[in-house]
Each structure stands twice: as structure tokens, then as C-alpha cells.
Amino acid sequence: MARLFLLRHAKSAWDDPMIRDFDRPLNVRGRAAATLMGRHMADHALIPDKVLCSSARRTRETFAGVIPYFGADLECRFLQQLYEAPEAAYLKAIKELGGSAKALMLIGHNPTIQTFAGSLIDRGNPALVEQLHDKFPTAGLAVIDFDLASWNRLEPKSGRIVAFFKPRELELVGATEAAEADE
């Protein structure tokens, strides 16, 4: 079995109109969401062995927010071809570079990451599929399992969605847990 984590970059800053889109950094909320998602992934043993990440600044900064929770043995490739790319580029990158990773993470951009995730899913919880089709928020994470020995055999409509995490929901859970701990 192979597991794919599709992570949309966290919320980026739009306050400087002179910055090229490729160079836009995360804003304060985005940095917090990336950290929150990394901690959540680690808490639930959702750790990739390899990461394919768009080379845009906001995706690299999202990676920087999650990486402290993943441990030292992690290979990462920063790829220009994942920026402003069609679904086919995501599929090609995974097939060519996923190798023998059991758990692979791709950090990318919308709308491609949302449509790509939808194109891979054939089965799983219908509510998760619907949520994913409705909105793939910044710092959102889709977890999709495949019956594959190697990523070069990845095909559309071959995956099962296992989970779909949104930072807002994780923030609410964290706030509830903190309130209960104070009682």
C-alpha cells in the first residue's frame, strides 16, 4: 500500500502588490496553520518519507512549517514544474520522482491540487469526497491510499480517500481541548 498526502500551501500574504506571485510569502495565519498541520500529522503518525514541493516561496515556507514534526530521514525535492501546473504535471512528478516511498507528500497550489485530488479518488467516505470537491482550503491536507508497489503505476481513479483535514477544524479542536484541560 502507498499513501499520498496532498497539502495545499498555507495562507499567503497579499499586502505587497509589487511582489511577484511566485515570491509571495506566507502571512502570520499561514505560518501558524502550517505548524498546526505539521503537529497534527505527527500526532496521528501521518509522516511522509519523501516530499515533492513546488519551488514557490509560499510552498517552501509551508514545508518549513511542517518539517520540524517529521524527523530527520526525509527527502525533499523542490520542483518548478509544480508551480502554475496542470494536473498532468502533478501526476508526472509523482510517477517519475515518487520512487519507492511508502508515504509521499506533494505540496502544491489550487486549483490544481483540488482537481488532482478529485481525479485520483475512486472510493472512500462520500462526505470527505464532497468536502474536498467543495473547497480545498489553504493548508488543507488530503490523505489518499493506493494499492501500489511503486508510484510509477499511479493512475487516476485508483485511490481511496482516508482523511481530509482543514486547519480551521484543527484550530477548533485545539481550542476545545485547551478549554477542557482548564476545567
C-alpha positions as a Markdown table, in Angstrom:
| # | Residue | x | y | z |
|---|---|---|---|---|
| 1 | Met | 0.0 | 0.0 | 0.0 |
| 2 | Ala | 1.1 | 3.5 | -0.8 |
| 3 | Arg | -0.1 | 6.7 | 0.9 |
| 4 | Leu | -0.2 | 10.1 | -0.7 |
| 5 | Phe | -0.5 | 13.4 | 1.3 |
| 6 | Leu | -1.7 | 16.3 | -0.8 |
| 7 | Leu | -1.0 | 19.5 | 1.1 |
| 8 | Arg | -2.1 | 22.9 | -0.2 |
| 9 | His | 0.2 | 25.7 | 0.7 |
| 10 | Ala | -0.8 | 27.8 | 3.7 |
| 11 | Lys | -2.3 | 31.3 | 3.5 |
| 12 | Ser | -0.1 | 33.7 | 1.7 |
| 13 | Ala | 0.4 | 37.5 | 2.2 |
| 14 | Trp | -1.1 | 39.8 | -0.4 |
| 15 | Asp | -0.1 | 43.1 | 1.3 |
| 16 | Asp | 2.7 | 44.0 | -1.2 |
| 17 | Pro | 1.4 | 44.3 | -4.8 |
| 18 | Met | 5.0 | 44.6 | -6.1 |
| 19 | Ile | 5.9 | 41.0 | -5.1 |
| 20 | Arg | 5.7 | 38.5 | -7.9 |
| 21 | Asp | 3.2 | 35.7 | -7.3 |
| 22 | Phe | 6.0 | 33.1 | -7.2 |
| 23 | Asp | 7.7 | 35.1 | -4.4 |
| 24 | Arg | 4.7 | 35.7 | -2.2 |
| 25 | Pro | 5.4 | 34.6 | 1.4 |
| 26 | Leu | 3.0 | 33.2 | 4.0 |
| 27 | Asn | 1.2 | 35.6 | 6.3 |
| 28 | Val | 1.1 | 35.2 | 10.1 |
| 29 | Arg | -2.0 | 33.0 | 9.9 |
| 30 | Gly | -0.4 | 30.8 | 7.2 |
| 31 | Arg | 2.7 | 30.2 | 9.2 |
| 32 | Ala | 0.6 | 29.2 | 12.2 |
| 33 | Ala | -1.6 | 26.9 | 10.1 |
| 34 | Ala | 1.5 | 25.1 | 8.6 |
| 35 | Thr | 2.8 | 24.5 | 12.1 |
| 36 | Leu | -0.6 | 23.3 | 13.3 |
| 37 | Met | -0.9 | 20.9 | 10.3 |
| 38 | Gly | 2.6 | 19.5 | 10.9 |
| 39 | Arg | 1.9 | 18.9 | 14.6 |
| 40 | His | -1.4 | 17.2 | 13.7 |
| 41 | Met | 0.3 | 15.0 | 11.2 |
| 42 | Ala | 2.9 | 13.9 | 13.7 |
| 43 | Asp | 0.4 | 13.4 | 16.4 |
| 44 | His | -1.5 | 11.0 | 14.1 |
| 45 | Ala | 1.6 | 9.2 | 12.6 |
| 46 | Leu | 0.9 | 10.8 | 9.2 |
| 47 | Ile | 4.6 | 11.2 | 8.3 |
| 48 | Pro | 5.9 | 11.1 | 4.7 |
| 49 | Asp | 9.2 | 9.6 | 3.8 |
| 50 | Lys | 9.5 | 11.9 | 0.8 |
| 51 | Val | 8.2 | 15.3 | -0.2 |
| 52 | Leu | 7.7 | 16.9 | -3.6 |
| 53 | Cys | 7.2 | 20.6 | -3.2 |
| 54 | Ser | 6.6 | 23.4 | -5.6 |
| 55 | Ser | 9.5 | 25.8 | -5.6 |
| 56 | Ala | 7.3 | 28.9 | -5.0 |
| 57 | Arg | 8.1 | 30.7 | -1.8 |
| 58 | Arg | 4.7 | 30.0 | -0.1 |
| 59 | Thr | 5.0 | 26.3 | -0.6 |
| 60 | Arg | 8.6 | 26.2 | 0.6 |
| 61 | Glu | 7.5 | 28.2 | 3.7 |
| 62 | Thr | 4.7 | 25.7 | 4.2 |
| 63 | Phe | 7.2 | 22.9 | 4.1 |
| 64 | Ala | 9.4 | 24.8 | 6.6 |
| 65 | Gly | 6.4 | 24.9 | 9.0 |
| 66 | Val | 5.6 | 21.2 | 8.8 |
| 67 | Ile | 9.1 | 19.7 | 8.6 |
| 68 | Pro | 10.1 | 20.1 | 12.3 |
| 69 | Tyr | 7.5 | 17.4 | 13.1 |
| 70 | Phe | 8.6 | 14.8 | 10.6 |
| 71 | Gly | 12.1 | 13.8 | 11.8 |
| 72 | Ala | 15.4 | 13.8 | 10.1 |
| 73 | Asp | 15.1 | 11.0 | 7.5 |
| 74 | Leu | 13.1 | 12.8 | 4.9 |
| 75 | Glu | 13.9 | 13.5 | 1.3 |
| 76 | Cys | 12.5 | 16.7 | -0.3 |
| 77 | Arg | 12.6 | 17.9 | -3.9 |
| 78 | Phe | 11.6 | 21.4 | -4.8 |
| 79 | Leu | 10.2 | 21.5 | -8.3 |
| 80 | Gln | 9.5 | 24.5 | -10.5 |
| 81 | Gln | 7.1 | 22.3 | -12.6 |
| 82 | Leu | 4.6 | 22.1 | -9.7 |
| 83 | Tyr | 4.1 | 25.9 | -9.8 |
| 84 | Glu | 1.1 | 27.0 | -12.0 |
| 85 | Ala | 0.9 | 23.5 | -13.3 |
| 86 | Pro | -1.9 | 21.3 | -14.7 |
| 87 | Glu | -2.9 | 18.1 | -13.1 |
| 88 | Ala | -0.8 | 16.2 | -15.6 |
| 89 | Ala | 2.4 | 17.8 | -14.2 |
| 90 | Tyr | 1.5 | 16.6 | -10.7 |
| 91 | Leu | 0.9 | 13.1 | -11.9 |
| 92 | Lys | 4.1 | 13.1 | -13.9 |
| 93 | Ala | 6.2 | 14.4 | -10.9 |
| 94 | Ile | 4.8 | 11.7 | -8.7 |
| 95 | Lys | 5.3 | 8.9 | -11.2 |
| 96 | Glu | 8.8 | 10.0 | -12.0 |
| 97 | Leu | 10.1 | 11.0 | -8.6 |
| 98 | Gly | 7.9 | 9.1 | -6.0 |
| 99 | Gly | 10.1 | 6.1 | -6.3 |
| 100 | Ser | 9.6 | 3.5 | -3.6 |
| 101 | Ala | 8.4 | 5.9 | -0.9 |
| 102 | Lys | 5.6 | 4.3 | 1.1 |
| 103 | Ala | 4.3 | 7.7 | 2.1 |
| 104 | Leu | 4.7 | 10.6 | -0.3 |
| 105 | Met | 3.7 | 14.2 | 0.2 |
| 106 | Leu | 3.1 | 16.8 | -2.5 |
| 107 | Ile | 2.8 | 20.4 | -1.5 |
| 108 | Gly | 1.2 | 22.5 | -4.2 |
| 109 | His | -1.3 | 25.1 | -5.3 |
| 110 | Asn | -5.0 | 25.4 | -6.0 |
| 111 | Pro | -6.9 | 24.9 | -8.2 |
| 112 | Thr | -4.6 | 22.1 | -9.4 |
| 113 | Ile | -4.2 | 20.3 | -6.0 |
| 114 | Gln | -8.0 | 20.2 | -5.6 |
| 115 | Thr | -8.8 | 18.9 | -9.0 |
| 116 | Phe | -5.9 | 16.5 | -8.9 |
| 117 | Ala | -7.0 | 15.0 | -5.6 |
| 118 | Gly | -10.5 | 14.6 | -7.0 |
| 119 | Ser | -9.2 | 12.9 | -10.1 |
| 120 | Leu | -7.3 | 10.3 | -8.0 |
| 121 | Ile | -10.2 | 9.3 | -5.7 |
| 122 | Asp | -12.3 | 6.3 | -6.7 |
| 123 | Arg | -13.6 | 5.3 | -3.3 |
| 124 | Gly | -13.8 | 6.2 | 0.4 |
| 125 | Asn | -16.1 | 8.2 | 2.6 |
| 126 | Pro | -18.5 | 10.2 | 0.3 |
| 127 | Ala | -18.7 | 13.0 | 2.8 |
| 128 | Leu | -14.9 | 13.5 | 2.6 |
| 129 | Val | -15.1 | 13.4 | -1.2 |
| 130 | Glu | -17.8 | 16.1 | -1.2 |
| 131 | Gln | -15.9 | 18.3 | 1.2 |
| 132 | Leu | -12.8 | 18.0 | -1.0 |
| 133 | His | -14.8 | 18.9 | -4.1 |
| 134 | Asp | -16.5 | 21.9 | -2.3 |
| 135 | Lys | -13.3 | 23.5 | -1.1 |
| 136 | Phe | -9.6 | 22.7 | -0.6 |
| 137 | Pro | -8.6 | 25.4 | 1.9 |
| 138 | Thr | -5.1 | 26.8 | 2.4 |
| 139 | Ala | -3.0 | 24.3 | 4.5 |
| 140 | Gly | -5.7 | 21.7 | 3.8 |
| 141 | Leu | -4.5 | 18.1 | 3.7 |
| 142 | Ala | -6.0 | 15.2 | 1.8 |
| 143 | Val | -4.8 | 11.7 | 2.7 |
| 144 | Ile | -5.3 | 9.1 | -0.1 |
| 145 | Asp | -4.3 | 5.4 | -0.1 |
| 146 | Phe | -3.4 | 3.3 | -3.2 |
| 147 | Asp | -2.8 | -0.3 | -3.8 |
| 148 | Leu | 0.6 | 0.3 | -5.4 |
| 149 | Ala | 4.1 | -1.1 | -5.0 |
| 150 | Ser | 5.6 | 1.9 | -6.9 |
| 151 | Trp | 4.4 | 5.4 | -7.7 |
| 152 | Asn | 5.2 | 5.0 | -11.4 |
| 153 | Arg | 2.0 | 2.9 | -11.6 |
| 154 | Leu | -0.2 | 5.7 | -10.2 |
| 155 | Glu | -3.4 | 6.1 | -12.3 |
| 156 | Pro | -6.5 | 8.4 | -11.9 |
| 157 | Lys | -9.5 | 7.0 | -10.1 |
| 158 | Ser | -7.4 | 4.4 | -8.2 |
| 159 | Gly | -7.3 | 5.9 | -4.7 |
| 160 | Arg | -9.3 | 5.7 | -1.5 |
| 161 | Ile | -9.6 | 8.9 | 0.5 |
| 162 | Val | -8.8 | 8.3 | 4.1 |
| 163 | Ala | -8.9 | 11.7 | 5.6 |
| 164 | Phe | -9.3 | 15.4 | 4.7 |
| 165 | Phe | -8.0 | 17.8 | 7.3 |
| 166 | Lys | -8.7 | 21.6 | 7.4 |
| 167 | Pro | -6.7 | 24.0 | 9.6 |
| 168 | Arg | -9.9 | 25.7 | 10.9 |
| 169 | Glu | -11.3 | 22.4 | 12.2 |
| 170 | Leu | -7.9 | 21.6 | 13.8 |
| 171 | Glu | -7.9 | 25.1 | 15.5 |
| 172 | Leu | -11.4 | 24.4 | 16.9 |
| 173 | Val | -10.4 | 21.0 | 18.2 |
| 174 | Gly | -7.3 | 22.5 | 19.8 |
| 175 | Ala | -9.4 | 25.3 | 21.4 |
| 176 | Thr | -11.9 | 22.8 | 22.8 |
| 177 | Glu | -9.2 | 20.6 | 24.2 |
| 178 | Ala | -7.5 | 23.6 | 25.8 |
| 179 | Ala | -10.8 | 24.7 | 27.4 |
| 180 | Glu | -11.4 | 21.2 | 28.7 |
| 181 | Ala | -7.9 | 21.0 | 30.2 |
| 182 | Asp | -8.5 | 24.3 | 32.1 |
| 183 | Glu | -11.7 | 23.0 | 33.7 |
